[in-house]
């Protein structure tokens, strides 16, 4: 492998992909940004051809089917993108000695834990989305790629795409009060923090077998706490009322508890992870919403 990283970033219009694109100028890597329009990851031969013709030696796969509720009805499509396409990418990576960084999710767990999930805790998805993401992980593990990792993350938000922060800002300006779930607990992840971590650790990913890592911001909170802080920082006069999950039924079941233990990634790559409030503050400033 050459010293120059030829990096394919799939799903580059998504939140993590968009943040990587924005940060790319700060890194001495050669980037290839693709979206479903110019490289559909479910078209196996085209992916293989693209990777080989561009001499790709590193892949950051941030492409995914992330419409959690839609996946319950649209399982074939979710499986194609989150599982079968990943199997193909893993095969190509194995054949071409490519470093693969794959982004996964806290939804691989059932949320019944009482302490933060470690990477080797038992998986048990509650949803089609969670199951397809786990099947994608398993496909990568089967090929047991060298110098490759899976990163599980949770509650991703950014100034790009659709996410909880943007939804709260919009609804907070339209309504006097909102009911937000307080009995689902986890930690948000500012996509920029995750993107920067990935780009920083690329040269140091050296392992004989595939490794899984957890990454989210530091701290613990409910969606209710998160919404309260968004309104406070953006100085939006909207009352946030705590509601229980059963009061807001959704097609897909969410994990009640999805705190991730990040000690492995912090120790092995010697990184520090920002506290969730500090990252929210930065994101709102980028969006021009910090008052």
C-alpha positions in Angstrom: 0.0 0.0 0.0 1.3 3.4 -0.9 1.9 6.1 1.7 -0.8 8.2 0.0 -4.3 7.4 1.1 -6.7 7.2 -1.8 -9.9 7.4 0.2 -13.4 6.5 -1.1 -16.1 8.2 1.0 -19.5 6.6 0.3 -22.7 8.3 1.3 -20.9 11.7 1.1 -24.1 13.6 1.2 -25.0 12.1 4.6 -24.2 13.8 7.9 -20.8 12.1 8.5 -19.9 12.1 4.8 -20.7 15.8 4.5 -18.6 16.6 7.6 -15.7 14.6 6.1 -16.0 16.5 2.9 -15.9 19.8 4.8 -12.8 18.7 6.8 -11.0 17.1 3.8 -9.0 20.2 3.0 -7.2 19.9 6.3 -5.8 16.5 5.5 -3.1 15.3 3.1 -5.3 12.5 1.7 -6.6 12.0 -1.8 -10.4 11.9 -1.5 -13.1 10.4 -3.8 -16.6 11.5 -2.6 -19.5 9.5 -3.9 -23.3 9.5 -3.4 -26.0 7.1 -4.5 -26.3 9.2 -7.7 -22.7 8.7 -9.0 -22.0 5.3 -7.2 -24.8 3.2 -6.0 -23.2 0.8 -3.5 -25.8 -1.9 -4.3 -24.4 -2.2 -7.8 -21.6 -4.7 -7.1 -19.7 -4.6 -10.4 -19.8 -0.8 -10.6 -18.4 -0.5 -7.1 -15.6 -3.0 -7.9 -14.8 -1.1 -11.1 -14.7 2.3 -9.4 -12.5 1.1 -6.6 -10.0 -0.7 -8.9 -9.9 2.1 -11.5 -9.3 4.8 -8.9 -6.7 2.7 -7.0 -8.7 3.1 -3.8 -6.8 1.8 -0.7 -9.1 3.1 2.0 -12.9 3.1 2.2 -15.0 5.1 4.7 -18.4 3.7 4.3 -20.9 6.2 5.6 -23.6 5.2 3.1 -26.6 3.5 4.8 -30.4 3.1 4.8 -31.1 5.2 7.9 -34.9 5.7 7.7 -35.5 3.6 10.8 -39.3 3.5 10.7 -39.5 3.1 6.9 -37.2 0.1 7.1 -40.0 -1.9 8.9 -42.0 -1.9 5.6 -39.1 -1.5 3.2 -36.9 -4.3 4.6 -35.6 -5.5 1.2 -34.2 -2.1 0.3 -32.7 -1.7 3.8 -31.1 -5.1 3.6 -29.6 -4.4 0.1 -27.9 -1.2 1.3 -27.0 -2.1 4.9 -26.1 -5.7 4.5 -25.7 -7.1 0.9 -23.8 -4.0 -0.4 -21.5 -4.1 2.6 -20.8 -7.8 2.0 -19.7 -6.9 -1.5 -17.5 -4.0 -0.2 -15.9 -6.3 2.3 -15.2 -8.9 -0.4 -13.5 -6.2 -2.6 -11.6 -4.8 0.4 -10.3 -8.3 1.2 -9.3 -9.0 -2.4 -7.5 -5.6 -2.8 -6.0 -5.3 0.7 -8.1 -2.2 1.4 -8.5 -0.5 4.7 -12.3 -0.3 5.5 -13.9 2.0 8.1 -17.5 1.1 8.4 -20.1 3.1 10.4 -22.7 1.2 12.3 -25.2 1.9 15.1 -26.3 1.5 18.7 -29.5 -0.1 17.2 -27.6 -3.5 17.1 -28.4 -3.6 20.8 -31.8 -4.1 22.4 -31.4 -1.3 24.9 -32.0 -3.5 28.0 -28.6 -2.9 29.5 -28.1 -1.1 32.8 -24.5 -0.1 32.1 -22.9 1.4 28.9 -22.5 -1.1 26.1 -19.1 -2.4 25.4 -18.1 -3.6 21.9 -18.3 -7.3 22.8 -21.7 -7.1 24.5 -24.4 -9.4 23.1 -26.3 -7.8 20.2 -30.0 -8.2 19.8 -31.7 -5.7 17.5 -35.3 -4.6 18.0 -35.9 -3.3 14.5 -35.4 -4.1 10.8 -32.9 -1.3 10.6 -30.9 -2.6 13.5 -30.9 -6.1 12.1 -29.7 -5.1 8.7 -26.9 -3.0 10.2 -25.9 -6.0 12.4 -26.0 -8.2 9.3 -23.6 -5.7 7.6 -21.3 -5.9 10.6 -21.4 -9.7 10.4 -20.5 -9.7 6.7 -17.4 -7.6 7.5 -16.5 -9.8 10.4 -16.7 -12.9 8.2 -14.1 -11.5 5.8 -12.0 -10.6 8.9 -10.3 -7.7 7.1 -6.9 -6.5 8.2 -6.4 -2.9 9.2 -10.1 -2.3 9.2 -12.7 -1.2 11.8 -16.4 -0.9 12.5 -17.5 2.2 14.5 -20.8 2.0 16.3 -22.3 5.4 17.0 -25.6 6.9 18.3 -28.0 9.9 17.9 -26.1 11.5 15.1 -26.8 15.2 14.3 -25.0 18.0 12.4 -25.7 21.1 10.3 -26.3 18.7 7.3 -29.3 16.6 6.5 -32.3 15.8 8.7 -31.8 15.2 12.4 -33.2 15.7 15.9 -31.5 19.1 16.4 -32.9 20.6 13.2 -36.4 19.1 13.9 -36.4 20.6 17.4 -35.3 24.1 16.1 -38.0 24.0 13.5 -40.8 22.8 15.8 -39.7 25.0 18.7 -40.1 28.1 16.5 -43.6 26.9 15.3 -45.1 25.7 18.6 -45.5 26.9 22.2 -44.9 23.5 23.6 -43.6 20.0 22.6 -43.7 16.6 24.2 -40.4 14.8 24.0 -39.5 11.3 25.2 -37.7 11.1 28.5 -37.4 7.4 29.0 -34.9 6.7 26.2 -31.4 7.4 27.4 -28.1 7.7 25.4 -25.7 10.2 24.1 -25.8 12.4 20.9 -22.9 12.4 18.4 -22.0 15.5 16.6 -21.1 14.1 13.1 -18.2 16.6 12.8 -16.5 15.0 15.9 -16.9 11.5 14.5 -15.7 12.6 11.1 -12.6 14.3 12.6 -11.8 11.2 14.7 -12.0 8.9 11.6 -9.7 11.1 9.6 -7.2 11.5 12.5 -6.9 7.8 13.2 -6.7 6.4 9.6 -2.9 6.1 9.6 -2.9 4.4 13.0 -5.5 1.7 12.1 -3.2 -1.4 12.1 -4.8 -4.6 13.2 -4.6 -8.3 12.1 -8.3 -8.8 12.5 -11.3 -6.6 12.2 -12.0 -4.5 15.4 -15.2 -2.9 16.6 -15.2 0.5 18.4 -17.9 2.6 20.0 -18.0 6.4 19.5 -20.4 9.1 20.7 -19.9 12.3 22.5 -19.4 12.2 26.3 -22.2 12.4 28.8 -25.6 10.9 29.4 -29.1 12.3 28.7 -32.6 11.6 27.4 -34.1 13.0 24.3 -36.1 15.3 26.6 -32.8 16.7 28.1 -31.4 17.1 24.6 -34.5 19.1 23.5 -34.4 21.3 26.6 -30.7 22.2 26.0 -31.4 22.9 22.3 -34.1 25.4 23.2 -32.0 27.0 25.9 -28.9 27.5 23.7 -31.0 28.8 20.8 -33.1 30.9 23.1 -36.4 29.5 21.7 -39.4 30.1 23.9 -41.0 26.7 23.7 -41.9 24.5 26.7 -40.6 21.0 26.5 -42.8 18.4 28.3 -41.5 14.9 29.2 -43.5 12.1 27.6 -43.1 8.3 27.7 -42.3 6.2 24.7 -45.8 4.6 24.6 -47.2 8.1 24.1 -45.3 8.5 20.9 -45.7 5.2 19.1 -43.4 4.5 16.1 -43.3 1.6 13.6 -39.7 0.7 14.7 -38.9 0.0 18.4 -36.1 2.1 19.8 -33.5 1.0 22.4 -34.5 2.5 25.7 -30.9 2.5 26.8 -28.1 3.0 24.3 -25.2 4.4 26.2 -21.9 3.3 24.6 -18.7 2.7 26.5 -15.9 4.5 24.5 -12.9 3.5 26.6 -11.6 1.2 23.9 -11.3 3.8 21.1 -10.0 6.4 23.5 -7.3 4.2 24.8 -6.2 2.5 21.6 -6.0 5.7 19.5 -5.2 8.1 22.3 -8.1 10.4 21.6 -10.3 12.7 23.7 -14.0 12.9 23.0 -15.9 16.2 23.5 -18.7 16.6 26.0 -22.1 16.6 24.3 -23.1 20.2 25.4 -19.8 21.6 24.0 -20.4 19.9 20.7 -24.1 21.0 20.5 -22.9 24.6 21.2 -20.4 24.4 18.3 -23.0 22.9 15.9 -25.6 25.6 16.7 -22.9 28.2 16.1 -22.2 26.7 12.7 -26.0 26.8 11.9 -26.2 30.4 13.1 -28.7 29.3 15.8 -26.6 29.9 19.0 -28.1 32.9 20.7 
